[in-house]
């Protein structure tokens, strides 16, 4: 009887996830059904008790989806699951709990609650200082809420990286794809929430203190802290483009068309001469922050 009941639980929650097209949903065993928070531009499924958290995620995902639909001319709807640590483990998500996990198709998984481990993880990644959460936490400590804010900051990027390949742009280098993803986020926040954009800039300024090598070293398989350090430089490059263009992504579409339908590093450097300096390692770096090969 116990086995049958467990099977029913798996079916209930897996069916809810499958309706969003979420990878690995069949492995998710939980004690309760995920709840729905539908929106015009994003759908969030969340663990009971995490409505406020789900609403926060839905808001910023909606900004990205709506703005992306406008400039790309490709209507889209994003999705997320916001789940607790136990559900995360049951779903066998490879990314450690506390970090956003890409699920493909414009969908990600995010932590529902912060805890001592998420605080520890983000302190290591950020060199000791967590982002400042402006709202009082509904559950948990201020530091735990700040660790969720850090996960959301990176969650913006994870969603946008999934959108670039279907945007109509054709970046020729992997780092150009990441710059476009940061621009996708900046475009949305500039339109809907400039204050959130300022918070995001502070987050990447903090990450920029972690040393990273020359751009030629950026590749798949980098250790997570090194990958994050490169993202800080890609964010700075995106900021520079955004400051020069009223509609930066439409400007890059025109630039690509000018160069035969290929958006290359050379084309970007010619159009935005400040980029090589922003993408190069800084002349001086802060002391090496605590790092590790994997995010654990």
One Martini backbone bead per residue (centre of mass of N, CA, C, O) as a GRO file, in nm:
protein
  296
    1UNK     BB    1   0.057   0.063  -0.019
    2UNK     BB    2   0.298   0.252  -0.006
    3UNK     BB    3   0.390   0.221  -0.301
    4UNK     BB    4   0.130   0.322  -0.434
    5UNK     BB    5   0.134   0.603  -0.309
    6UNK     BB    6   0.407   0.690  -0.428
    7UNK     BB    7   0.320   0.666  -0.723
    8UNK     BB    8   0.098   0.880  -0.715
    9UNK     BB    9   0.283   1.115  -0.645
   10UNK     BB   10   0.454   1.104  -0.898
   11UNK     BB   11   0.224   1.147  -1.100
   12UNK     BB   12   0.115   1.421  -1.007
   13UNK     BB   13   0.384   1.587  -1.040
   14UNK     BB   14   0.474   1.494  -1.321
   15UNK     BB   15   0.225   1.600  -1.471
   16UNK     BB   16   0.268   1.897  -1.402
   17UNK     BB   17   0.549   1.916  -1.544
   18UNK     BB   18   0.480   1.802  -1.829
   19UNK     BB   19   0.290   2.043  -1.905
   20UNK     BB   20   0.575   2.216  -1.936
   21UNK     BB   21   0.819   2.035  -2.042
   22UNK     BB   22   0.994   1.895  -1.817
   23UNK     BB   23   1.280   1.776  -1.744
   24UNK     BB   24   1.260   1.495  -1.529
   25UNK     BB   25   0.966   1.462  -1.415
   26UNK     BB   26   0.953   1.145  -1.367
   27UNK     BB   27   1.154   1.179  -1.097
   28UNK     BB   28   0.940   1.334  -0.932
   29UNK     BB   29   0.914   1.308  -0.580
   30UNK     BB   30   0.626   1.406  -0.386
   31UNK     BB   31   0.390   1.503  -0.134
   32UNK     BB   32   0.301   1.730  -0.339
   33UNK     BB   33   0.143   1.941  -0.535
   34UNK     BB   34   0.188   2.157  -0.767
   35UNK     BB   35   0.143   2.491  -0.822
   36UNK     BB   36  -0.021   2.755  -0.996
   37UNK     BB   37   0.121   3.053  -1.185
   38UNK     BB   38  -0.025   3.230  -1.407
   39UNK     BB   39   0.060   3.412  -1.714
   40UNK     BB   40   0.104   3.589  -1.999
   41UNK     BB   41   0.449   3.520  -2.002
   42UNK     BB   42   0.428   3.316  -1.748
   43UNK     BB   43   0.504   3.000  -1.579
   44UNK     BB   44   0.445   2.882  -1.240
   45UNK     BB   45   0.567   2.620  -1.040
   46UNK     BB   46   0.489   2.538  -0.691
   47UNK     BB   47   0.541   2.500  -0.374
   48UNK     BB   48   0.379   2.491  -0.106
   49UNK     BB   49   0.432   2.822   0.045
   50UNK     BB   50   0.570   2.978  -0.236
   51UNK     BB   51   0.414   3.228  -0.358
   52UNK     BB   52   0.597   3.476  -0.328
   53UNK     BB   53   0.831   3.354  -0.483
   54UNK     BB   54   0.677   3.295  -0.748
   55UNK     BB   55   0.598   3.590  -0.805
   56UNK     BB   56   0.882   3.698  -0.844
   57UNK     BB   57   0.956   3.517  -1.083
   58UNK     BB   58   0.724   3.594  -1.272
   59UNK     BB   59   0.793   3.889  -1.308
   60UNK     BB   60   1.082   3.869  -1.444
   61UNK     BB   61   0.997   3.672  -1.667
   62UNK     BB   62   0.787   3.859  -1.797
   63UNK     BB   63   0.978   4.078  -1.886
   64UNK     BB   64   1.150   3.908  -2.078
   65UNK     BB   65   0.925   3.794  -2.260
   66UNK     BB   66   0.797   4.061  -2.357
   67UNK     BB   67   1.050   4.195  -2.475
   68UNK     BB   68   1.136   3.970  -2.664
   69UNK     BB   69   0.876   3.966  -2.837
   70UNK     BB   70   0.918   4.252  -2.949
   71UNK     BB   71   1.215   4.247  -3.084
   72UNK     BB   72   1.193   3.946  -3.227
   73UNK     BB   73   0.900   3.854  -3.321
   74UNK     BB   74   0.872   3.612  -3.082
   75UNK     BB   75   0.651   3.467  -2.924
   76UNK     BB   76   0.665   3.408  -2.564
   77UNK     BB   77   0.687   3.155  -2.292
   78UNK     BB   78   0.774   3.112  -1.974
   79UNK     BB   79   0.932   2.878  -1.729
   80UNK     BB   80   0.885   2.747  -1.384
   81UNK     BB   81   1.033   2.589  -1.103
   82UNK     BB   82   0.952   2.605  -0.744
   83UNK     BB   83   1.160   2.433  -0.515
   84UNK     BB   84   1.267   2.225  -0.291
   85UNK     BB   85   1.518   2.029  -0.188
   86UNK     BB   86   1.375   1.755  -0.204
   87UNK     BB   87   1.267   1.789  -0.495
   88UNK     BB   88   1.540   1.834  -0.629
   89UNK     BB   89   1.651   1.555  -0.566
   90UNK     BB   90   1.420   1.384  -0.693
   91UNK     BB   91   1.478   1.516  -0.988
   92UNK     BB   92   1.789   1.515  -1.046
   93UNK     BB   93   1.940   1.778  -1.031
   94UNK     BB   94   2.257   1.872  -1.097
   95UNK     BB   95   2.233   2.129  -0.987
   96UNK     BB   96   2.271   2.285  -0.717
   97UNK     BB   97   2.120   2.393  -0.461
   98UNK     BB   98   2.075   2.758  -0.524
   99UNK     BB   99   2.078   2.719  -0.828
  100UNK     BB  100   2.015   2.754  -1.140
  101UNK     BB  101   1.825   2.543  -1.377
  102UNK     BB  102   1.834   2.424  -1.684
  103UNK     BB  103   1.548   2.286  -1.900
  104UNK     BB  104   1.465   2.416  -2.141
  105UNK     BB  105   1.253   2.599  -2.337
  106UNK     BB  106   1.241   2.845  -2.127
  107UNK     BB  107   1.338   2.672  -1.862
  108UNK     BB  108   1.344   2.663  -1.498
  109UNK     BB  109   1.508   2.607  -1.187
  110UNK     BB  110   1.422   2.701  -0.845
  111UNK     BB  111   1.450   2.802  -0.536
  112UNK     BB  112   1.227   2.841  -0.266
  113UNK     BB  113   1.460   2.819  -0.044
  114UNK     BB  114   1.663   2.917   0.195
  115UNK     BB  115   1.985   2.830   0.346
  116UNK     BB  116   2.284   2.756   0.472
  117UNK     BB  117   2.391   2.645   0.199
  118UNK     BB  118   2.316   2.884   0.009
  119UNK     BB  119   2.482   3.087   0.163
  120UNK     BB  120   2.756   2.951   0.140
  121UNK     BB  121   2.776   2.935  -0.168
  122UNK     BB  122   2.748   3.248  -0.228
  123UNK     BB  123   2.983   3.345  -0.060
  124UNK     BB  124   3.200   3.204  -0.227
  125UNK     BB  125   3.129   3.328  -0.509
  126UNK     BB  126   3.130   3.646  -0.377
  127UNK     BB  127   3.347   3.679  -0.136
  128UNK     BB  128   3.112   3.710   0.127
  129UNK     BB  129   2.892   3.890  -0.025
  130UNK     BB  130   2.567   3.963  -0.035
  131UNK     BB  131   2.299   4.057  -0.151
  132UNK     BB  132   2.053   4.308  -0.124
  133UNK     BB  133   1.757   4.270   0.032
  134UNK     BB  134   1.467   4.473   0.031
  135UNK     BB  135   1.290   4.252   0.134
  136UNK     BB  136   1.118   4.089   0.356
  137UNK     BB  137   1.113   3.785   0.465
  138UNK     BB  138   0.879   3.532   0.480
  139UNK     BB  139   1.122   3.322   0.496
  140UNK     BB  140   1.368   3.343   0.697
  141UNK     BB  141   1.651   3.498   0.644
  142UNK     BB  142   1.822   3.748   0.501
  143UNK     BB  143   2.041   3.564   0.378
  144UNK     BB  144   1.848   3.364   0.240
  145UNK     BB  145   1.715   3.577   0.060
  146UNK     BB  146   1.983   3.662  -0.081
  147UNK     BB  147   2.035   3.386  -0.216
  148UNK     BB  148   1.783   3.407  -0.400
  149UNK     BB  149   1.866   3.662  -0.549
  150UNK     BB  150   2.117   3.538  -0.679
  151UNK     BB  151   1.966   3.318  -0.834
  152UNK     BB  152   1.800   3.521  -1.005
  153UNK     BB  153   2.023   3.670  -1.145
  154UNK     BB  154   2.116   3.406  -1.293
  155UNK     BB  155   1.836   3.329  -1.411
  156UNK     BB  156   1.818   3.540  -1.625
  157UNK     BB  157   2.048   3.423  -1.798
  158UNK     BB  158   1.943   3.131  -1.842
  159UNK     BB  159   1.699   3.216  -2.005
  160UNK     BB  160   1.839   3.392  -2.227
  161UNK     BB  161   2.023   3.165  -2.344
  162UNK     BB  162   1.767   3.013  -2.469
  163UNK     BB  163   1.675   3.255  -2.669
  164UNK     BB  164   1.897   3.323  -2.876
  165UNK     BB  165   1.867   3.080  -3.091
  166UNK     BB  166   1.550   3.210  -3.155
  167UNK     BB  167   1.598   3.532  -3.241
  168UNK     BB  168   1.775   3.563  -3.533
  169UNK     BB  169   2.051   3.528  -3.431
  170UNK     BB  170   2.425   3.467  -3.531
  171UNK     BB  171   2.648   3.367  -3.342
  172UNK     BB  172   3.004   3.264  -3.367
  173UNK     BB  173   3.048   3.291  -3.058
  174UNK     BB  174   2.994   3.201  -2.738
  175UNK     BB  175   3.033   3.485  -2.605
  176UNK     BB  176   2.826   3.632  -2.779
  177UNK     BB  177   2.582   3.488  -2.670
  178UNK     BB  178   2.616   3.601  -2.379
  179UNK     BB  179   2.591   3.897  -2.445
  180UNK     BB  180   2.304   3.870  -2.560
  181UNK     BB  181   2.177   3.772  -2.299
  182UNK     BB  182   2.236   4.024  -2.133
  183UNK     BB  183   2.082   4.215  -2.324
  184UNK     BB  184   1.806   4.087  -2.281
  185UNK     BB  185   1.790   4.167  -1.984
  186UNK     BB  186   1.847   4.473  -2.000
  187UNK     BB  187   1.610   4.546  -2.180
  188UNK     BB  188   1.387   4.460  -1.981
  189UNK     BB  189   1.474   4.630  -1.728
  190UNK     BB  190   1.473   4.907  -1.864
  191UNK     BB  191   1.161   4.893  -1.921
  192UNK     BB  192   1.043   4.770  -1.620
  193UNK     BB  193   1.326   4.767  -1.405
  194UNK     BB  194   1.577   4.965  -1.320
  195UNK     BB  195   1.637   4.873  -1.029
  196UNK     BB  196   1.705   4.578  -1.104
  197UNK     BB  197   1.939   4.656  -1.290
  198UNK     BB  198   2.117   4.777  -1.065
  199UNK     BB  199   2.142   4.517  -0.898
  200UNK     BB  200   2.274   4.349  -1.121
  201UNK     BB  201   2.529   4.521  -1.151
  202UNK     BB  202   2.635   4.468  -0.864
  203UNK     BB  203   2.667   4.165  -0.892
  204UNK     BB  204   2.883   4.180  -1.129
  205UNK     BB  205   3.089   4.354  -0.982
  206UNK     BB  206   3.155   4.139  -0.773
  207UNK     BB  207   3.244   3.914  -0.977
  208UNK     BB  208   3.483   4.084  -1.111
  209UNK     BB  209   3.693   4.014  -0.871
  210UNK     BB  210   3.725   3.751  -1.007
  211UNK     BB  211   3.949   3.583  -1.157
  212UNK     BB  212   4.037   3.583  -1.514
  213UNK     BB  213   4.117   3.512  -1.811
  214UNK     BB  214   4.138   3.513  -2.120
  215UNK     BB  215   3.913   3.478  -2.373
  216UNK     BB  216   4.051   3.215  -2.493
  217UNK     BB  217   3.956   3.042  -2.220
  218UNK     BB  218   3.675   3.029  -2.315
  219UNK     BB  219   3.475   2.737  -2.226
  220UNK     BB  220   3.381   2.441  -2.202
  221UNK     BB  221   3.423   2.322  -1.863
  222UNK     BB  222   3.435   2.523  -1.667
  223UNK     BB  223   3.452   2.637  -1.382
  224UNK     BB  224   3.214   2.802  -1.218
  225UNK     BB  225   3.369   3.056  -1.115
  226UNK     BB  226   3.499   3.120  -1.391
  227UNK     BB  227   3.238   3.154  -1.549
  228UNK     BB  228   3.134   3.392  -1.379
  229UNK     BB  229   3.366   3.588  -1.434
  230UNK     BB  230   3.304   3.612  -1.736
  231UNK     BB  231   3.013   3.720  -1.706
  232UNK     BB  232   3.096   3.994  -1.597
  233UNK     BB  233   3.227   4.087  -1.868
  234UNK     BB  234   2.979   4.045  -2.050
  235UNK     BB  235   2.806   4.250  -1.903
  236UNK     BB  236   2.982   4.498  -1.964
  237UNK     BB  237   2.949   4.478  -2.268
  238UNK     BB  238   2.641   4.508  -2.269
  239UNK     BB  239   2.633   4.786  -2.137
  240UNK     BB  240   2.785   4.936  -2.361
  241UNK     BB  241   2.580   4.885  -2.583
  242UNK     BB  242   2.326   4.998  -2.435
  243UNK     BB  243   2.447   5.295  -2.407
  244UNK     BB  244   2.452   5.335  -2.740
  245UNK     BB  245   2.159   5.207  -2.764
  246UNK     BB  246   1.821   5.225  -2.777
  247UNK     BB  247   1.807   4.936  -2.953
  248UNK     BB  248   2.029   4.697  -2.927
  249UNK     BB  249   1.909   4.438  -3.070
  250UNK     BB  250   1.828   4.571  -3.332
  251UNK     BB  251   2.116   4.668  -3.396
  252UNK     BB  252   2.235   4.375  -3.420
  253UNK     BB  253   2.063   4.283  -3.651
  254UNK     BB  254   2.174   4.494  -3.850
  255UNK     BB  255   2.471   4.412  -3.823
  256UNK     BB  256   2.437   4.127  -3.929
  257UNK     BB  257   2.323   4.203  -4.207
  258UNK     BB  258   2.581   4.364  -4.290
  259UNK     BB  259   2.747   4.065  -4.233
  260UNK     BB  260   2.585   3.821  -4.375
  261UNK     BB  261   2.439   3.681  -4.112
  262UNK     BB  262   2.692   3.744  -3.908
  263UNK     BB  263   2.796   3.744  -3.562
  264UNK     BB  264   3.097   3.878  -3.484
  265UNK     BB  265   3.364   3.987  -3.318
  266UNK     BB  266   3.465   4.184  -3.536
  267UNK     BB  267   3.200   4.342  -3.565
  268UNK     BB  268   3.185   4.439  -3.272
  269UNK     BB  269   3.461   4.583  -3.257
  270UNK     BB  270   3.403   4.788  -3.486
  271UNK     BB  271   3.139   4.912  -3.346
  272UNK     BB  272   3.281   4.852  -3.039
  273UNK     BB  273   3.589   4.949  -2.928
  274UNK     BB  274   3.556   4.889  -2.606
  275UNK     BB  275   3.540   4.574  -2.577
  276UNK     BB  276   3.830   4.460  -2.549
  277UNK     BB  277   3.882   4.598  -2.272
  278UNK     BB  278   3.637   4.463  -2.117
  279UNK     BB  279   3.736   4.152  -2.193
  280UNK     BB  280   3.981   4.190  -2.048
  281UNK     BB  281   4.191   4.157  -1.820
  282UNK     BB  282   4.269   4.304  -1.556
  283UNK     BB  283   4.545   4.463  -1.442
  284UNK     BB  284   4.400   4.426  -1.167
  285UNK     BB  285   4.344   4.217  -0.882
  286UNK     BB  286   4.196   4.063  -0.658
  287UNK     BB  287   4.201   3.858  -0.437
  288UNK     BB  288   4.160   3.544  -0.415
  289UNK     BB  289   3.888   3.368  -0.406
  290UNK     BB  290   3.703   3.136  -0.310
  291UNK     BB  291   3.736   2.809  -0.460
  292UNK     BB  292   3.604   2.559  -0.695
  293UNK     BB  293   3.536   2.319  -0.922
  294UNK     BB  294   3.262   2.304  -0.788
  295UNK     BB  295   2.961   2.418  -0.632
  296UNK     BB  296   3.001   2.237  -0.358
   0.00000   0.00000   0.00000
